[in-house]
Amino acid sequence: MKKRMFLAAAMAVMFVFTSVILTGCSGGSNDIDKESSVSQVFHVIDTKDLNGGRFDADNYSKYKVTMINTWATWCSACVSEMPDIGKLAKYYSKNGNDVQIIGLLTQTNRATGILLKGITDSERTKAEKIISDTGADYTHILVSENLSSVLSSELNVFPTTFFVNSEGYLIGDPVQGSHSEDEWKSIIKEKLAAVE
């Protein structure tokens, strides 16, 4: 009997732990952060999108909130949420200019864990197929030198999503893990409330 109770308790703990890891949590601060290195790197961002176009801080200025969802081609949780994020991007583009959704495509040096600047041709091919297959046809940007140096030590979970205001400053804490379309809408609503 004790053995069964112990086994049941252990399974319950593992379930809760796995659920938190896989879905992340959206709690935490929604304050505007102008000081942290992550906030600063997004505030002065200067990189390229997947098509070679320039992406800089001016790209935030038309929106109250920009959602920056980091992802990688090897990350199944990232890829599984992309159809919902694609739907969100379409929803917000049809309903005003309050929210912009951006994907931050990452590639990591497997030996060091450091984010690579840009992306290799083979990763680009994989990413383009994933974007096409999932309907995630919003803008996807690449890691710049500045992003690599700051985010390499900050990203512990994929996907991790950052929210910035119209000036590129972080809105509260990053959101870790994948989420459904409805969960993202709720999180975005909180972020919009923080900047209004």
C-alpha positions in Angstrom: 0.0 0.0 0.0 2.8 2.5 0.9 4.6 1.6 -2.2 1.5 2.4 -4.3 1.0 5.7 -2.5 4.7 6.6 -3.0 4.5 5.7 -6.7 1.3 7.8 -7.2 2.8 10.8 -5.4 6.0 10.5 -7.5 4.0 10.4 -10.7 1.9 13.4 -9.6 5.1 15.4 -9.0 6.6 14.4 -12.3 3.3 15.4 -14.1 3.3 18.8 -12.5 7.0 19.4 -13.2 6.6 18.2 -16.8 3.6 20.4 -17.3 5.4 23.5 -16.1 8.4 22.8 -18.2 6.4 22.1 -21.4 4.0 25.0 -21.1 6.0 27.6 -19.2 4.1 30.2 -17.1 2.9 33.7 -17.9 3.0 35.1 -14.4 5.4 37.7 -13.3 6.0 41.3 -13.7 4.5 43.4 -16.6 6.6 46.5 -15.7 8.6 48.3 -18.5 12.2 47.3 -18.2 14.7 49.9 -19.6 17.8 48.7 -17.7 18.5 45.0 -18.3 20.9 43.9 -21.0 18.1 42.0 -22.8 15.9 45.1 -22.9 18.8 47.2 -24.2 19.7 44.8 -27.0 16.1 44.8 -28.2 15.9 48.6 -27.9 18.9 49.0 -30.3 18.3 45.9 -32.4 19.8 46.0 -35.9 19.6 42.7 -37.7 18.2 41.0 -40.9 15.0 39.1 -41.5 15.0 35.7 -43.1 14.6 37.3 -46.5 17.6 39.6 -46.1 15.7 42.8 -45.2 16.8 45.1 -42.4 15.0 44.9 -39.1 15.8 47.6 -36.5 14.1 49.4 -33.6 12.0 51.5 -36.0 10.0 48.3 -36.8 8.5 48.5 -33.3 7.3 52.1 -33.5 3.9 51.5 -35.1 2.9 49.0 -32.5 2.0 49.1 -28.8 3.4 45.6 -28.3 5.7 43.4 -30.3 5.9 39.8 -29.4 9.3 38.2 -30.2 9.1 34.4 -30.1 12.5 32.7 -30.2 12.5 29.3 -31.9 14.8 26.8 -33.5 14.3 24.1 -36.2 15.2 21.3 -33.7 12.6 22.5 -31.1 9.4 20.5 -31.4 7.6 22.6 -28.8 8.5 25.7 -30.9 7.3 24.2 -34.1 4.1 22.8 -32.5 2.9 26.3 -31.4 3.8 28.0 -34.7 0.4 27.4 -36.4 -1.3 29.1 -33.5 1.1 32.0 -33.6 0.5 32.3 -37.3 -3.2 32.6 -36.6 -2.5 35.3 -34.0 -0.4 37.2 -36.5 -3.2 37.2 -39.0 -5.8 38.1 -36.2 -3.8 41.1 -35.0 -2.9 42.4 -38.5 -6.6 42.5 -39.3 -7.6 44.1 -36.0 -5.4 47.2 -35.9 -1.8 48.0 -35.3 -1.6 47.3 -31.6 0.3 44.0 -31.8 3.1 42.8 -34.1 4.4 39.2 -34.0 8.0 38.4 -34.9 9.8 35.1 -34.9 13.5 35.1 -33.8 15.1 32.2 -35.5 18.1 30.9 -33.7 20.9 28.4 -34.4 23.2 27.3 -31.7 26.8 26.1 -31.7 26.2 22.6 -30.3 29.7 22.5 -28.6 29.5 25.8 -26.8 25.7 26.6 -26.6 26.4 30.1 -28.0 23.8 31.4 -30.4 25.3 31.8 -33.9 25.0 35.1 -35.8 22.7 34.5 -38.8 21.9 31.1 -40.0 23.5 28.4 -42.2 22.0 27.5 -45.6 20.8 24.1 -44.4 19.1 25.6 -41.4 17.5 28.3 -43.6 16.1 25.5 -45.8 14.6 23.7 -42.8 13.2 27.0 -41.4 11.5 28.0 -44.6 9.9 24.6 -44.9 8.7 24.8 -41.3 7.3 28.3 -41.8 5.5 27.1 -44.9 4.1 23.9 -43.4 2.9 25.7 -40.2 1.4 28.8 -41.8 3.8 30.9 -39.7 4.2 33.6 -42.4 4.9 36.5 -40.1 8.3 38.2 -40.0 11.2 36.0 -38.8 14.5 37.8 -37.9 17.9 36.3 -37.4 20.4 36.6 -34.5 22.8 39.5 -34.8 26.2 39.8 -33.0 24.6 41.8 -30.2 21.7 39.5 -29.8 24.0 36.5 -29.7 26.2 38.0 -27.0 23.3 38.9 -24.7 20.8 36.1 -25.4 23.2 33.2 -25.3 23.3 33.4 -21.5 19.6 34.4 -21.1 17.8 31.7 -23.1 17.4 28.6 -21.0 14.1 27.3 -22.5 12.9 27.1 -26.1 10.6 28.7 -26.9 11.1 31.8 -24.9 9.0 34.8 -25.9 9.8 38.5 -25.2 7.4 41.4 -25.4 8.6 44.9 -26.1 6.9 48.3 -26.3 7.0 50.7 -29.2 10.5 51.8 -28.1 11.8 48.3 -27.9 11.9 48.1 -24.1 10.9 44.8 -22.4 7.4 44.6 -21.0 7.8 42.4 -17.9 9.3 39.0 -17.8 9.8 36.7 -20.7 7.3 33.9 -21.2 8.8 30.4 -21.4 7.3 27.4 -23.1 4.7 26.9 -25.8 1.2 28.1 -25.6 -2.1 27.8 -27.4 -3.7 30.6 -29.4 -6.1 31.4 -26.6 -3.3 31.4 -24.0 -1.3 33.8 -26.1 -4.3 36.1 -26.5 -4.6 36.3 -22.7 -0.9 37.0 -22.3 -0.9 39.7 -25.0 -4.0 41.3 -23.4 -1.9 41.6 -20.1 1.0 43.1 -22.0 -1.2 45.6 -23.8 -2.7 46.7 -20.5 0.8 47.3 -19.1 1.6 49.8 -21.8 -1.8 51.7 -21.9 
